[in-house]
Amino acid sequence: MRVEIWSDIACPWCYVGKARFDKALAAFPHRDRVEVVHRSFELDPDRPKGEVEPVLTMLTRKYGMSEEQARAGEDGLGAQAAAEGLAYRTRGRDHGNTFDLHRLLHLAKEHGRQDELLALLYRANFAEERSLFTGGDERLVALAVEAGLDAGAARAVLADPDAYADAVRADEREAARLGANGVPFFVLDRTYGVSGTQPVGVFAQALARAWEERPSPEPVGRAGAEACGPDGCAVPRH
Amino acid sequence: MRVEIWSDIACPWCYVGKARFDKALAAFPHRDRVEVVHRSFELDPDRPKGEVEPVLTMLTRKYGMSEEQARAGEDGLGAQAAAEGLAYRTRGRDHGNTFDLHRLLHLAKEHGRQDELLALLYRANFAEERSLFTGGDERLVALAVEAGLDAGAARAVLADPDAYADAVRADEREAARLGANGVPFFVLDRTYGVSGTQPVGVFAQALARAWEERPSPEPVGRAGAEACGPDGCAVPRH
């Protein structure tokens, strides 16, 4: 079974939702047969790469919150994160463009290190004092290396804005096609969709249901085409 | 869209079928959004690892063919392969256990090199004079390196019979669940199944149909759960 999770690194609910999903997955009896794929979704794709802003400033400027509302929102998110055992800095975090982070996550996917890198990017963005957005490429390279990637490969991706750009865009088009206008968005075997940060029990139920109802593909093409099986390979007439 | 292809390296129809599928995929307008995954299927799982036998001998001994029938079968397969532009040695090939090859293909998957390694294993088994089954681990390590894998990682997998063994078994259980008793077996987005080596046109049609009818996941869980979208992140009440 495959679970695709659309998220953005700058999305606090994705950080919390991933932790809840991971708890449900850890308790799922068939967890060894579940493949988890990160899919890209940018909440703020039009923000220029170098434009970094404190989260609280962004919340008041962009969404018209009062400073008090913005702080209360961050406090609430911090409490939700803490309930899942996650560190969350409710003050002093930065907001920035996440396109490069998604491109790196696609590199990590090709090397089987996507989950590791995603966890490190979340931790860096939500829990560490040092901003994820002002450390330049070398900060990201260090995280990529910590996730098990090659420094040279990560540097090459960051230096070439086209690297994995299509993969990020394809994920985003697919989210739009599936009707997702927010994240996190979880899709199980393309059969069930879970929108938003639901309770652990909802993820557990969705896993169980998708597992039980794994689809049976409809046959296409003629029956009895040449194949090899336990009784040997069909010999073509000629 | 994702296409899973169950095959065995020792399966001539898989070799031919993969080439036909690849032709259909190369002409498919959305090919950049198609992910192809190799799935393991062993035709002869009970054969001990070291037990290598000429293909023609295996055909007469195991399937009760006359020598003439066995040779005619290989000639026919050679003609089908040639029609797809594939080299195929109709005489002198060996048959052996393919478990280690599948384990290596799972290593390759984790490094994004599965398609490369599969092509090299097919070529080595069907087109090269040197047997794929009598060169020991170093022969396989050389192919893994040619596919872009690390020699040490390939050696470590071959030295540990448990490495990726569960992944191979899981693929095989999944094939059984989906009703496949022979290979190649192609599954498109878990929606359509193509059994056997069908004509290129059938693969083209299956790709077009699966693309057109990509499934929409059914929502699970409560609506309006906390999420981040273009209008910001929902603020939890507390």
HADDOCK unambig.tbl for C-alpha pairs under 7 A between the chains (distance, minus, plus):
assign (segid A and resid 11 and name CA) (segid B and resid 228 and name CA) 6.10 0.50 0.50
assign (segid A and resid 13 and name CA) (segid B and resid 226 and name CA) 6.68 0.50 0.50
assign (segid A and resid 13 and name CA) (segid B and resid 227 and name CA) 5.54 0.50 0.50
assign (segid A and resid 13 and name CA) (segid B and resid 228 and name CA) 6.49 0.50 0.50
assign (segid A and resid 43 and name CA) (segid B and resid 229 and name CA) 6.19 0.50 0.50
assign (segid A and resid 43 and name CA) (segid B and resid 230 and name CA) 5.99 0.50 0.50
assign (segid A and resid 63 and name CA) (segid B and resid 232 and name CA) 6.92 0.50 0.50
assign (segid A and resid 73 and name CA) (segid B and resid 235 and name CA) 5.21 0.50 0.50
assign (segid A and resid 76 and name CA) (segid B and resid 235 and name CA) 6.99 0.50 0.50
assign (segid A and resid 76 and name CA) (segid B and resid 236 and name CA) 5.88 0.50 0.50
assign (segid A and resid 76 and name CA) (segid B and resid 238 and name CA) 6.83 0.50 0.50
assign (segid A and resid 110 and name CA) (segid B and resid 110 and name CA) 6.81 0.50 0.50
assign (segid A and resid 110 and name CA) (segid B and resid 111 and name CA) 5.49 0.50 0.50
assign (segid A and resid 110 and name CA) (segid B and resid 112 and name CA) 4.52 0.50 0.50
assign (segid A and resid 111 and name CA) (segid B and resid 110 and name CA) 5.51 0.50 0.50
assign (segid A and resid 111 and name CA) (segid B and resid 111 and name CA) 4.07 0.50 0.50
assign (segid A and resid 111 and name CA) (segid B and resid 112 and name CA) 5.94 0.50 0.50
assign (segid A and resid 112 and name CA) (segid B and resid 110 and name CA) 4.53 0.50 0.50
assign (segid A and resid 112 and name CA) (segid B and resid 111 and name CA) 5.94 0.50 0.50
assign (segid A and resid 178 and name CA) (segid B and resid 216 and name CA) 6.06 0.50 0.50
assign (segid A and resid 181 and name CA) (segid B and resid 229 and name CA) 6.13 0.50 0.50
assign (segid A and resid 182 and name CA) (segid B and resid 227 and name CA) 6.06 0.50 0.50
assign (segid A and resid 182 and name CA) (segid B and resid 228 and name CA) 5.35 0.50 0.50
assign (segid A and resid 182 and name CA) (segid B and resid 229 and name CA) 4.09 0.50 0.50
assign (segid A and resid 183 and name CA) (segid B and resid 227 and name CA) 5.43 0.50 0.50
assign (segid A and resid 183 and name CA) (segid B and resid 228 and name CA) 5.39 0.50 0.50
assign (segid A and resid 183 and name CA) (segid B and resid 229 and name CA) 6.37 0.50 0.50
assign (segid A and resid 184 and name CA) (segid B and resid 227 and name CA) 6.24 0.50 0.50
assign (segid A and resid 187 and name CA) (segid B and resid 217 and name CA) 6.84 0.50 0.50
assign (segid A and resid 190 and name CA) (segid B and resid 215 and name CA) 6.31 0.50 0.50
assign (segid A and resid 190 and name CA) (segid B and resid 216 and name CA) 6.80 0.50 0.50
assign (segid A and resid 190 and name CA) (segid B and resid 217 and name CA) 5.31 0.50 0.50
assign (segid A and resid 191 and name CA) (segid B and resid 216 and name CA) 6.96 0.50 0.50
assign (segid A and resid 191 and name CA) (segid B and resid 217 and name CA) 4.38 0.50 0.50
assign (segid A and resid 191 and name CA) (segid B and resid 218 and name CA) 6.09 0.50 0.50
assign (segid A and resid 192 and name CA) (segid B and resid 217 and name CA) 4.45 0.50 0.50
assign (segid A and resid 192 and name CA) (segid B and resid 218 and name CA) 4.60 0.50 0.50
assign (segid A and resid 192 and name CA) (segid B and resid 219 and name CA) 5.77 0.50 0.50
assign (segid A and resid 192 and name CA) (segid B and resid 220 and name CA) 6.39 0.50 0.50
assign (segid A and resid 193 and name CA) (segid B and resid 217 and name CA) 5.09 0.50 0.50
assign (segid A and resid 193 and name CA) (segid B and resid 218 and name CA) 5.56 0.50 0.50
assign (segid A and resid 193 and name CA) (segid B and resid 219 and name CA) 4.64 0.50 0.50
assign (segid A and resid 193 and name CA) (segid B and resid 220 and name CA) 5.90 0.50 0.50
assign (segid A and resid 194 and name CA) (segid B and resid 219 and name CA) 5.83 0.50 0.50
assign (segid A and resid 194 and name CA) (segid B and resid 220 and name CA) 5.30 0.50 0.50
assign (segid A and resid 194 and name CA) (segid B and resid 221 and name CA) 6.38 0.50 0.50
assign (segid A and resid 195 and name CA) (segid B and resid 225 and name CA) 6.85 0.50 0.50
assign (segid A and resid 196 and name CA) (segid B and resid 225 and name CA) 4.96 0.50 0.50
assign (segid A and resid 196 and name CA) (segid B and resid 226 and name CA) 5.25 0.50 0.50
assign (segid A and resid 196 and name CA) (segid B and resid 227 and name CA) 4.64 0.50 0.50
assign (segid A and resid 197 and name CA) (segid B and resid 225 and name CA) 5.83 0.50 0.50
assign (segid A and resid 197 and name CA) (segid B and resid 226 and name CA) 5.29 0.50 0.50
assign (segid A and resid 197 and name CA) (segid B and resid 227 and name CA) 6.18 0.50 0.50
assign (segid A and resid 198 and name CA) (segid B and resid 221 and name CA) 6.94 0.50 0.50
assign (segid A and resid 198 and name CA) (segid B and resid 225 and name CA) 5.97 0.50 0.50
assign (segid A and resid 202 and name CA) (segid B and resid 221 and name CA) 5.74 0.50 0.50
assign (segid A and resid 206 and name CA) (segid B and resid 220 and name CA) 6.61 0.50 0.50
assign (segid A and resid 215 and name CA) (segid B and resid 190 and name CA) 6.27 0.50 0.50
assign (segid A and resid 216 and name CA) (segid B and resid 178 and name CA) 6.07 0.50 0.50
assign (segid A and resid 216 and name CA) (segid B and resid 190 and name CA) 6.78 0.50 0.50
assign (segid A and resid 216 and name CA) (segid B and resid 191 and name CA) 6.92 0.50 0.50
assign (segid A and resid 217 and name CA) (segid B and resid 187 and name CA) 6.85 0.50 0.50
assign (segid A and resid 217 and name CA) (segid B and resid 190 and name CA) 5.33 0.50 0.50
assign (segid A and resid 217 and name CA) (segid B and resid 191 and name CA) 4.35 0.50 0.50
assign (segid A and resid 217 and name CA) (segid B and resid 192 and name CA) 4.43 0.50 0.50
assign (segid A and resid 217 and name CA) (segid B and resid 193 and name CA) 5.11 0.50 0.50
assign (segid A and resid 218 and name CA) (segid B and resid 191 and name CA) 6.08 0.50 0.50
assign (segid A and resid 218 and name CA) (segid B and resid 192 and name CA) 4.60 0.50 0.50
assign (segid A and resid 218 and name CA) (segid B and resid 193 and name CA) 5.58 0.50 0.50
assign (segid A and resid 219 and name CA) (segid B and resid 192 and name CA) 5.77 0.50 0.50
assign (segid A and resid 219 and name CA) (segid B and resid 193 and name CA) 4.63 0.50 0.50
assign (segid A and resid 219 and name CA) (segid B and resid 194 and name CA) 5.82 0.50 0.50
assign (segid A and resid 220 and name CA) (segid B and resid 192 and name CA) 6.38 0.50 0.50
assign (segid A and resid 220 and name CA) (segid B and resid 193 and name CA) 5.88 0.50 0.50
assign (segid A and resid 220 and name CA) (segid B and resid 194 and name CA) 5.29 0.50 0.50
assign (segid A and resid 220 and name CA) (segid B and resid 206 and name CA) 6.60 0.50 0.50
assign (segid A and resid 221 and name CA) (segid B and resid 194 and name CA) 6.37 0.50 0.50
assign (segid A and resid 221 and name CA) (segid B and resid 198 and name CA) 6.93 0.50 0.50
assign (segid A and resid 221 and name CA) (segid B and resid 202 and name CA) 5.73 0.50 0.50
assign (segid A and resid 225 and name CA) (segid B and resid 195 and name CA) 6.83 0.50 0.50
assign (segid A and resid 225 and name CA) (segid B and resid 196 and name CA) 4.93 0.50 0.50
assign (segid A and resid 225 and name CA) (segid B and resid 197 and name CA) 5.83 0.50 0.50
assign (segid A and resid 225 and name CA) (segid B and resid 198 and name CA) 5.98 0.50 0.50
assign (segid A and resid 226 and name CA) (segid B and resid 13 and name CA) 6.66 0.50 0.50
assign (segid A and resid 226 and name CA) (segid B and resid 196 and name CA) 5.23 0.50 0.50
assign (segid A and resid 226 and name CA) (segid B and resid 197 and name CA) 5.29 0.50 0.50
assign (segid A and resid 227 and name CA) (segid B and resid 13 and name CA) 5.54 0.50 0.50
assign (segid A and resid 227 and name CA) (segid B and resid 182 and name CA) 6.07 0.50 0.50
assign (segid A and resid 227 and name CA) (segid B and resid 183 and name CA) 5.43 0.50 0.50
assign (segid A and resid 227 and name CA) (segid B and resid 184 and name CA) 6.22 0.50 0.50
assign (segid A and resid 227 and name CA) (segid B and resid 196 and name CA) 4.63 0.50 0.50
assign (segid A and resid 227 and name CA) (segid B and resid 197 and name CA) 6.17 0.50 0.50
assign (segid A and resid 228 and name CA) (segid B and resid 11 and name CA) 6.08 0.50 0.50
assign (segid A and resid 228 and name CA) (segid B and resid 13 and name CA) 6.48 0.50 0.50
assign (segid A and resid 228 and name CA) (segid B and resid 182 and name CA) 5.35 0.50 0.50
assign (segid A and resid 228 and name CA) (segid B and resid 183 and name CA) 5.40 0.50 0.50
assign (segid A and resid 229 and name CA) (segid B and resid 43 and name CA) 6.20 0.50 0.50
assign (segid A and resid 229 and name CA) (segid B and resid 181 and name CA) 6.17 0.50 0.50
assign (segid A and resid 229 and name CA) (segid B and resid 182 and name CA) 4.10 0.50 0.50
assign (segid A and resid 229 and name CA) (segid B and resid 183 and name CA) 6.39 0.50 0.50
assign (segid A and resid 230 and name CA) (segid B and resid 43 and name CA) 5.98 0.50 0.50
assign (segid A and resid 232 and name CA) (segid B and resid 63 and name CA) 6.92 0.50 0.50
assign (segid A and resid 235 and name CA) (segid B and resid 73 and name CA) 5.18 0.50 0.50
assign (segid A and resid 235 and name CA) (segid B and resid 76 and name CA) 6.94 0.50 0.50
assign (segid A and resid 236 and name CA) (segid B and resid 76 and name CA) 5.88 0.50 0.50
assign (segid A and resid 238 and name CA) (segid B and resid 76 and name CA) 6.87 0.50 0.50
